[in-house]
């Protein structure tokens, strides 16, 4: 692997300049700010909608406040003189009417033959499509001019997505050749017809990305092509635009995901503070060789002119850097964060940036230690996911399972259905299938073989009940592994429904207290236990009760309590072990959070993991622990702790320091392991205890990280 500059944790500043920011722009002042605050890469406007340089190209639209200056040349020279790299932001989302009128055939057409005008901009922008001249021939010329004239280090392709249906001549001809029919009319066409169109549009998107990447790489492998891609949990947008993080892993030189504390909309909701770490884990799963970078905003995106909540932002950045993620600070107003309307967060990221700068060698090429692999099925998300939580059957299951792993300090990583094969599971002790409804026969075969050879599996609800393209199966593809068959219908267990404990000796119900019943909720798949194979009898741990109506209270009873419909099954398969939940236990951990759901899933993980856990601790759940391995030096681990202890309300008002706790890291040679602190706000001591390396943290105010060397 070539050791290019973009393969290490990057420390990026992006200034999304407004037109008026060109007035009195002082490039030297910008690079001085970068020096003072620990940045090493600047992303700055090049052009597309408005040009920040004197463009000779046909579609030139110079910023009217440039006053004859070549701002791009000034900032490029200033960055180069200080040893900083510079990436140029280009934006081909659309043009004004004057430029559209010069070449209307370069742009998108709606179904009436008129132009498509972007709906989320403050001025009319005439939009192109993936196939059109503007996003292809023109964009290629534009990027080539930037790279050949200014010698910058790469291109940031802003607004890479095309969100509309296009009926232009190029698209119409190409779709006819692909599908043998005309482009469907959205809102009139069937879901199948639109799905066919979205699949074709994704092909067009990839062709466009491939073309622009090749243009950049024509200037050298050290030049980068990268673009923003939104959340790994977004459902509608990636399907509609044909580009998501799977495409990013194919075409971009490092992986950037937008990770603001909240979305840019009225009445925003705060993202869980763990998400910054979640996205770094996921990007590593997509391509361990590419550097993950978290794009955040010191002044956020929901309220771009005032600060993001500072404590939330600090915890957010620590979550990302704990796993070796790079940082990309995006400011939407002002020449740099020290010269804007609200400067309160100008220096807030400094500690996180300093941590990356001081420990670059130790934080490069980190991959999460994975005792547990959490399966991410894009196929299921695309078919059964929804951006509305109440309708979603995919994202909420992933997020609920992940939250249980985080709270119980279980080292985990994602397993993506992108390039999935047996090697994807090689290091796992336990695999979780969180309602992976869509699954190919090949995927099922890999999972079956993993369990048969001694792997441990947790699966939930309707996992493998549909093919990869969403067609229903008559039974689970993994029915033989689960030890049950699907009856063809479901139980509505959303209200007045419970689970009766059938096997009190099972570790899955350990510690749940003095009770016969557990909460149910959601929908339960009605299954029938199959014990045909000798020696592999399935143990029914819990079963569904019949519905117990709560009114009138005199009639709130039922006999018998056990309906005979299993909700939790534990069995052997080959040399492995399987726990199947017929309920939506993972989804309910996220949307309900009742302790019964969380305890059942946590106990299942613990029962299957057993003594193979890489890490054990007495730290509270509010201390998030991240254990990573160096890709370059497998004998080196990085352990980081991030304090989340605060009031339950967001934004945070204060963090509560945590008292002493210990972390034990399993190793065959604890006496030879050496511990080197990277950052700590309290003392950390290490010793060999009972065959493990024990680290004693005197306390934790905000963040701590250590390197463990000589690990085996």
Secondary structure, DSSP 8 states (H G I E B T S, - for coil): ----GGGS--EEEEE---GGGGTT--HHHHHHHHHHHT--EEEEEEESSSBSS---STT--B-TTSTT--HHHHHHHHHHHTT-EEEEEEE-S-B-HHHHHH-GGGS-B-TTS-B-B-SSSSS--B---SSSTIIIIIHHHHHHHHHHHH--SEEEEET----S----HHHHHHHHHHHSS----TTTS-HHHHHHHHHHHHHHHHHHHHHHHHHHHTT-TTSEEEE-B--TT--HHHHHHS--HHHHHHH-SSEEEE--SB-SSTT--B--TTHHHHHHHHHHHH-TTS-EEEEE-TT-SSSTTS---HHHHHHHHHHHHTTT-EEEEEESSSSBTTBSS--TTTTTTHHHHHHHHHTHHHHTTEEE--SEEEEE-HHHHHHH--SSGGG-SSHHHHHHHHHHHHHTT--EEEEESTT-SGGGGTT-SEEEE-S--B--HHHHHHHHHHHHTT-EEEEETTTTSB-TTS-B-SS-TTHHHHTEEEEEEEEE-SSS-EEEES-TT-GGGTT--S-SEEE--SEEEEEEE---STT---EEEEEE------SSGGG---SSS--S-EEEEEEEETTEEEEEESS-HHHHHHHT--HHHHHHHHHHHHHHHGGG-SEEE---TTEEEEEEEESS-TT-EEEEEEE--B-SSSS-S-B--B--EEEEEE-TTTTT-EEEEEE-SS-EEEEEETTEEEEEES-BSSEEEEEEES--
